[in-house]
Amino acid sequence: MFYYIYWIISLIIYIVAIPFLLIFALKKKYRSSIPARFFLYKNRPLENGDIHFHVCSLGEAISIKPIISEFNKYILAFSATTHTGFGVISKYSTNSRYLPFELFLPFWIKKQKVLLVFEAELWYMLFATYFKRGTKTFLINARISDNSYHKYLKFRWFYARVFRNICKVYAQSETDKKRLIELGAKDVEVIGNIKFCNITKQTKCFERNRDLIISAASTHEGEEELILKAFIELKKSKKAQLIVVPRHPERFEKVALLLEKEALQNGLSFSRYTQSRAMDTDVVLIDAMGELINVYAISDIAIMGGTFAPIGGHNVLEAAQFGVKIVSGLEFFNQKAMYKAVDGINIVDAKDLIKTLLNYENLTKSSIDTNVSIERLIEDIKETLGR
């Protein structure tokens, strides 16, 4: 009964939201995802197969590669909810789609033997529809962050119904396991963070043009100003370079105007990567996707965006593999498990960033210290598929 009531509620929400969806669809960021997810535009159902992998965004889509490699002989299907996630999965297979809004899932979903959903994509209709059709459902790399834990608890009655349709949960940590069980998960096993198994590798070699290179990685609104202010102070005594890599491409133009203005006022040179590949100015804006990993490779210091604004942090493993000195703010609440796996992260308050950069020689270098095993997960999937 709940299944059908939920579908009716989804229909009502959808009808009310249509005008807003049409407005959002005009924005570049959602130009492909909203028509596909909410109007099924060029989004035909996945083909029948063996395993359906569902992820949210870029990081999750990259992280499933070690699992995919174990099932090359099977028919695989992929779905994502964001533009960046879809960009990755579409390279894995032509059988890749945006995941539609829940209203459409009972009609859109085709027969699969296994469903693998990554992290916190707890879509009720996705799990319930597959479960009703006899598919074995897994939630993998599951986590409940400190910031969202109490929000989940308020809707425990709902998540308990979601977990009734999930056969097995693989959690990142013991803390996550405890929280997931509180929400109603039944069969939970801790295997660590799967993202540790597939750290993005360098794709090209940038030339070093300064004695000291600082990267501002995956920055958000307000963080560029903070980091630039600290860099300007450092620049007074050190021949250094700042490479800024905003998290979201729709902010490239706004960040470019900010950096160019501040550079001019402080006698610094500025360039955009897409206009001058030389990257030989004092301040460089990386206004292209997929280059952050290559920036880390030449960086001496990486200042982690999303940690000086209440975002929750981003992947520190990519920087740590190069042994750079990582500087993080206090707002890394979504990445606590990942932070525990990296030694030598320098965590500072925003007001101390200038002092931290001026004393950069005393910062510790980072290194990765983690142990993750996906063998049990692989075995469970293979048993379901009958080898």
Stockholm file with secondary structure:
# STOCKHOLM 1.0

chainA/1-387         MFYYIYWIISLIIYIVAIPFLLIFALKKKYRSSIPARFFLYKNRPLENGDIHFHVCSLGEAISIKPIISEFNKYILAFSATTHTGFGVISKYSTNSRYLPFELFLPFWIKKQKVLLVFEAELWYMLFATYFKRGTKTFLINARISDNSYHKYLKFRWFYARVFRNICKVYAQSETDKKRLIELGAKDVEVIGNIKFCNITKQTKCFERNRDLIISAASTHEGEEELILKAFIELKKSKKAQLIVVPRHPERFEKVALLLEKEALQNGLSFSRYTQSRAMDTDVVLIDAMGELINVYAISDIAIMGGTFAPIGGHNVLEAAQFGVKIVSGLEFFNQKAMYKAVDGINIVDAKDLIKTLLNYENLTKSSIDTNVSIERLIEDIKETLGR
#=GR chainA/1-387 SS CHHHHHHHHHHHHHHHHHHHHHHHTTSGGGTTHHHHHHHCTTCCCCCSCSEEEECCSHHHHHHTHHHHGGGTTSCEEEEESSHHHHHHHHHHCSSEEECCCGGGHHHHCCCCSEEEEETTCCCHHHHHHHHHTTCEEEEEEECCCHHHHHHHHHTHHHHHHHHTTCSEEEESSHHHHHHHHHTTCCSEEECCCGGGGCCCCCCSCCCCCSSEEEEEEEECTTHHHHHHHHHHHHHTTSCEEEEEEESSGGGHHHHHHHHHHHHHHTTCCEEETTTCTTCCSSEEECCSTTCHHHHHHHCSEEEETTTTTTSCCCCCHHHHTTTCEEEECSCCGGGHHHHHTEETCEECCGGGHHHHHHTGGGCCCCEECCCCCCHHHHHHHHHHHTC
#=GC SS_cons         CHHHHHHHHHHHHHHHHHHHHHHHTTSGGGTTHHHHHHHCTTCCCCCSCSEEEECCSHHHHHHTHHHHGGGTTSCEEEEESSHHHHHHHHHHCSSEEECCCGGGHHHHCCCCSEEEEETTCCCHHHHHHHHHTTCEEEEEEECCCHHHHHHHHHTHHHHHHHHTTCSEEEESSHHHHHHHHHTTCCSEEECCCGGGGCCCCCCSCCCCCSSEEEEEEEECTTHHHHHHHHHHHHHTTSCEEEEEEESSGGGHHHHHHHHHHHHHHTTCCEEETTTCTTCCSSEEECCSTTCHHHHHHHCSEEEETTTTTTSCCCCCHHHHTTTCEEEECSCCGGGHHHHHTEETCEECCGGGHHHHHHTGGGCCCCEECCCCCCHHHHHHHHHHHTC
//
